[in-house]
Amino acid sequence: MKTKTKYNNVISRKFEYRRKLKYNLFRIPTYIVLATLLIVIVSFYYFSKEYVDNNTMTSMEKKFSLFDEYYNSPKHEVDWNTEEDIYQMVPVNSILIDESKNIIHPSTNDVTQREYDRVEKIAKKYNVFKISRKDDKPSKISIDNNTYYTKLRKYEGVYDESFVRKATIQEQRAGKEKVYIVILYTNISPSQNFIELMIKMLILLMLNFGLFSTLFIFLVAKEVDGSFRNLKRYIIGVGQGEKVNRFRHFDYLEFDDIANSVDDMADAKNKSEESKKIFFQNASHELRTPLMSIQGYAEGIESGVFKDSKRAAQIIIEESEKMANLVNEILLLSKIESNNIVSKKEVLNFKDIIHSCVWDTEKIAKTKDILINTEISDEEMLVYGDEEMLERVVNNILSNALRYAKTKIVVTVRIVDGFVLSSIYNDGESIDPNDMPHIFDRFYKGKNGNSGIGLSLAKDIITKHDGYIDVYSNDQGVTFVIKLNLHK
């Protein structure tokens, strides 16, 4: 009991937290737009930063390649075109420091005092003689509100015109070989400032776009919500049976499609209700007639009016059978509609069912001077189905044919393209064209019809057997056709 109460509470909270469609239509696209804007801004910042970092590192590596080339070249020469390529990418400057931590290059004669002060500040940032011979990792430093990328490398040799070269054996013996540190640096603040400016502009553009998109989404969501409310009112009106405008148009085709489906369902419902109404009227009439007959004969027997009490009793029995058959058909139709019928399918010879039903019908046909002819192939016609249900189908159609036939009924059964094809023809009047589309409808009763159940029941049974049933009518008469799968 506690578990059930807990489950009900969870369900109640779940329904309590449900949101309106209008809010979802507005919120979800807005989130998507905002998320897209955020992704664009973050992506721009990331890729711009990566671009600047990669270009800076590439320029520094090319600059160091000049130092390495001069250091290792026997002729102590460099390709100055490389220097031009570097400055076309990112300007990279160099600082050369000796082992006494003196700045050898640049000198105050090479650069302005302001630039030389900057060089001194960069040199003081590093304890440069603790690094290995291998390249030091690049790093960022901040000086005078500017950000610099720096990278260091150690060389052992002789200073030579702003470069370091390898010392000769004589220079080594003379003690001229020293340790030098080359510091490369480049100011990335302009690039960073440009990226920041672009980010601000992008944010401003994205905010304007986001506001415009949000407003547009809100208006669309409001319009959709309005159309949905109109559709809701329309559906409620149809459901309550109010007179509504069938020639209305909604703002969206999908809502029109829904409204059309609702119209179709309403028409089907009205048609079903009307058919049921007609059926109950017909059924009441069909039941009242035998009931009145039974009551009259019973009262006559009781009062001794009828001298032939056996004949009166026989009529009572016959009328009771009519009532029982009508009630049984109603119950069977109800079971088929609710899928509550137990099927007893087996392999059957459909010819045997036809012969049995024709044999029973011939007894009544002779009393009406109606001839029943059969044209049945000699080969076996095996089908997989419920014998009782299939017999009911054939009997219903034969009974219908007997009701309208003038002089004859023709029953034909043969195998065609893997199907058992049966046709039951009667030479009665053609079916009214207005009745043709409804001939198999439930509770529909045409001209001189009976209860409006038999043919509808026949179609339901054949459909349950994966078969096909149809009717054709012309001036010569009416033909019902049944097609069932041949069992192999």
N, C-alpha and C positions, 0 to 999 in steps of 0.2 A: 504493500500500500504506500509506504514511504517512497519507494522507487518510482511508482507511478506519479505521485505528487511532485517529486523532484523533476521528473520528465516534463510534466505539464508546466511547471514554473519556467523551465528552460525554453519551452516552446513559446510561452507567453512573453518572455523577455525578447526572444527572437523576433516575434511579430511587433513588439513594442518599438524596437529599434529600426524597423523598416523605414526607408526614406521615400520621399515623393519622387516621381519620375522627373519633374521639372528640375529639381535640385541636382539629380544625377546628370541630366542632360547638360546642365550648366557647369557643374563642378568637374566632372571627368575631363571634358575637352580643355577646360581652363588649366587643370593640373598638367595635362599633356603639353600645352603651349608653354607653361612656365618651366616645366622640366626640360623641354627642348631648348628654350632660351638659356637656361643654366648650363646645359651640355655644350651649347655653341660657345658661350663665353669661356667656360673652363677649357674647352678644347682649343680655342684660339690662344688663350694664355699659355697653355702647355706647349703647343706646337711652335708658337713664337719664341718662347724661352728656349726650347730645344734647338731651334734654328740659330738663334744668337749664340748659344753655348757651342754648338757644333762648328759654326763658322769661326768663332774665336779660337777654339782648340786647334782647328785646322790651320789657321794663320800662325799660331804659336809654333806648331810642329814644323811648318815650312820655314819659319824664322830660325828655329833651332837647327834645321837642316843646313842653313847657310853657315852657322857656327861650326857644325860637325864637318861640313865640306872643307871649310878653311882649315880646321884643326887637323884633318886627316890627309889633306891634299899635299902631295910633295911640292907642288908649285905654289901652294898657299894662294889659290885663286878661288873665286866664287862666281856663280852665275847671277849677275845682278838683275836679270829678268825676273828671277824668283822674287826678289825684293819688290819689284813693281807689282807682281801678282798679289803679294801679301797686302800691300796698301790699297789695292783695288777691292779686297774683301773686307778686312778689318785692320785698321792701323795698329801695328804692334811696335812698341819701343823696347829698347834694351838698356840694362844697367850692368856695368862690369865692375866687380869689387875684387880687390886683391886680398891676400891673406891677413893683411893688417887692418881690414875692414875699411880701407880707403876707397872712395869712388874713383875709379880710373876713367870710366867713360859713362855718361857724357861729362864734359867739363863745362865750366861756366861760360866758356867761349862758344860752345856748341849750341847751347839752349839758353832761353831766357832765365832770369833769376827765379821767376815764379815756377817755371818748369823744373829748375834745379832744386828748389825747395821741396817740390813734390817728389823728386827722385830720392832726396835724402830721407823723407818720411817713409817712402816704400822700403828703402834699404834697412831702416831701423826696425821695421816690422818683423824681420827674420833674424834668427841666430843661424846665419847662412852656412857656417862651417861645420854644422852637425849633420848635414845631409850627406847621403852616400854619393858615389859616382853616378849611380843611376838617376833617372829623372825623378824629381820630387813631384808629388801629386799637385795638380792645379788647385788654387784656392782663391777665395774672394776676400778682398779687404776694402774697408771704407776710409777714405781720406778726404777731408774738406767737402763733405756731403756728396762725394762721388764714389762710385763702386768700380773697383778694378779687378780684372782677372789677372792672376800672376802665376808664373811657373819658373822654377829654378833648375839650374844644371851646373855641375862642377867640372872644371877643366884643369888639368895640370900641364903647364907648358910655359910659353913665353908670350908676353903681350906684344901685339903687332897691329897697329893702326885700327884700334877699336875691336880687334878680334884676338883670339888666343890660338897659337899654333903649337905643334909639338916641338919640344926642345931637341936640338941636335946633341950628339954625344959630347961634343966639345962644350956646349952650353950647360949640359948636365954636370960635367966635370968642373965647370967654372962656377957652379951654384946659381945659375941664372933661372933655373926652372922653379916656378912658383905655382901656388894653387890660386885659381880664380873662380869666382862664382858669377854666372850670367843670370840675371833676373829679367824675364820678359814680362811686360805689363801692357794692358790695354784698357782704356776707359770704356766701360759698357753702360755708363749712365745714360748717354744719349739714346742708345737702343732701348734701355729700360723705360726711359721717359716716353719714347715713342710708343712702346707697347702699352704703357699705362694710359696714354692719351687715347690710343685706339680702343682699349678696354672701356674707358669712360664713354667714348662715342658709341661703341657697340652697345653698352648698357643702356644709354639714352635711346638709341634706335630700337633696341629690343623692348624697352619699357613702353615706348610709344606703340610699337607693334603689338605688344602684349595687351595694353589697354584697349587698343582698337579691336583686337581679336576677342578679348573678354566681352567687350560691349556687343560685338557681332554675335558671339555665342549666346550671350544673355538674351538678345532679341530673338534669335532663332529658337532658343529653348522656350521662351515665352510664347512664341507663335505656335510651336509644336504642342505646348501645354494647352493653349487655347483650342487648337484643333482636337486634341485628345479629349478635352472637356466636352466639346460639341459632340464628338463621337460617343462619349460616355452617356450624355443626355439622350442621344438618338437611340442607343442600344437599350437604355432603361425604358424609353418610351415604347419601343417595339416590344420589349419584354412584358410591359404592363398592358399591352394591347391598345395603346393610344393610337390615334390617327396621326401619322407622321408623313412628312413630305418625302416621297420616294424619288423625287427628281432633284435632290440636294447634291451639292458638291463640296467636298472638303479640300483644304489647301494642299493635301498630299495624296498622291495616288494610292499609297498603301492603306490610308484610312478609308479611301473610297472602296478599295478591295474588301476591307473588313466589313464596311457597311453593306456592300453587295452580298457578302457571305451571310451577314445577319438577316438581310432581306430574304435570301434563299431559305435560311433556316426557319424564319418566321412563316414564309409561304408553306414550307413543308409541314411545320407545326399546325398551321391553320388547316392545311389539307388533311393532315392526319386527324385533327380534331373533328373536322367535318365528316371525314370517312367513318370515324368511330361513332359519331352522332347518327349518321345514316345507318351504320351497322346495327347499333343498338335498337334503332327504330325497326329495322327489318327483322332483327333477331327477336325483338319483342312480339312483332307480328307473327313470325314463324312459330314462336313458342305459344303465343296466345291461341292460335288456331287449333293446334292439337290439344291444348289444355281445355279449351272450351268443349271440344269434341269429346274428350275423355270425361269431363265433368257431366256433359249432357247424357252420355251413354251410361255412366255410373248411376246418375240420378234416375234414369229410366229403368235400369235394372233393379234399383232399390225400390222404386214405386210399382214395379211390375208392368210398366207400359209396354216393354218389348217382350213379345212372346218368344222370339228366338234369342235367348240370352247368350247362347254360344257365339252367334254372329256379332252381337254387341260387344262381347268380351274380346273377340278377335280384332275388332276395330280399335278398341282401347289399347290392345297390345301393339298394333301397327303404329298408332299415333305415339305411343310411348317410345317405340324404337326410333321414330323420326326425331323426337326430342333428345334422346340419348345420343344419336349420331351428331346432332347439332352441337350439343354440349361437348362431346368428345373432340370434335374438330376445333372448337374454341380452346379447349385445354391443350390440345396438341400444338396449335399455333403459338400459344403462350409459351410452351416449353421450348419450341424451336427458337423463338425470338430471344429467350433468356439463356440459350445453350444449356438447358437443363434436361435434355433428353438423352437417354442411354442408347447408343447406337449398337446394333447387332449385325455388323457387316460381315459378309462371307461371300465366297464365289458362287454366283447364281447363273443359271441359264435363263436369260431374259425372255426367251420364247415361252418357257413354262409359265412365267408370270402373265404374259400376254394371253396365252391360251386360257388360263384360269379365269382371268378377268372378263374375257370375251364370252366364255361359257356362262358366267353368272349374269352378264348383261343381256345375253340372247333371250333369256326367259322373259324379261320385261319387254324387250324389243318386239317379241312375237305378239304380245298383247296390243301393241301399237301399230302392228303391220309394218314394222321397219326391219329391213334386211341388213344383216351385218356380214360383210365380205372380208376375208383375210387374205393377205398376200405376204406370206412369211417364208423366208429363205430356209432351205433344209440344213444349212451349216449351223454349228454350235455358236451361240451368241453369249459368251460368258462375260459377266460384269461383276464388279466387286461392290456390293451394297447391302442395304438392309431390306430384306424381302418384304416385310410388312409395310415399310414406308413406300417402296416402289409400287407395290400393289395398290396402295392408297392413291398414288399419283395417277396410275392408269385408270383406276375405277372413277376417280374424280373427272378425268377428261372424257371417258366413255359416258359417264352420267350427264355431263354437260352436252356432249354430242347427241345423246338420246333425247334431251330436252328440246333441242332445236331442229333435229333432222326431220325431213319430210317423208322420205321413202327409204333411204339407205345410209349406212355407215361403212366406210372402208378403212381397214386397219392394215398398214404395211410396215414390215420390219425387215431390215437388211443391214449388211455390213458395208460401210463406205469409209475408205481411208483410215482404217484403224478405229472407227467409231461404230457403235450400234445405233443406227438411225431408225427411229420409229415415227410414223405419221398416222394421225387419226383424223379422217375426213368425214364431214357430214354435209348433206346437200340442203341444209337449211338456209335461212336468210343470211346475207352478209352482215358483218358487224358494223355498227354505226361508226363512222370515222372519228367521232368525238369520244367514243368508248375505247378505241384501239389503244391509245397510250396508257390507259388505266386498267387494261384487262386483267393484269396480274397484281394490281394494287390491293392492299389489305382493305377489307371492308367495303370494297367498291362493288356495287351491284348494278349491272347494265340492264338493258331491256329484257324483261321476263327472267331476270336472274334469280338465283336462289338466295343464299345467305351472304354471298360476297366473301366466302372463306375458301372454298374449294380450290380455285385456280391459284390464289395467293399461296395457299398451303403447298400446292404442287410445285410451284416455282421454288419455294424455300427448300423443299426436300431435294429437288434436282440440283440446286446450288450446293447443298451439303454433300452431294455425291460428285462434285466437280463436273457437273454436266451442264446442259444448255436446253432451254425450252423457249419456244416462240410460237406465234400464231400468225397465220396468213388468211386473208379474206378477199373474196371477189364475188362476182355475180353467180358463180357456179356453186359456191358454198364456202365452208370454213375448214381450215386444216391446222391442227396442232402438231408441232414437231418436237420430238424429244431426242437429244443426242447424249449418249453416255460413252465413256471410255471403254474400249474393248480390253478385257483382261487377258494378258498373255502369260 
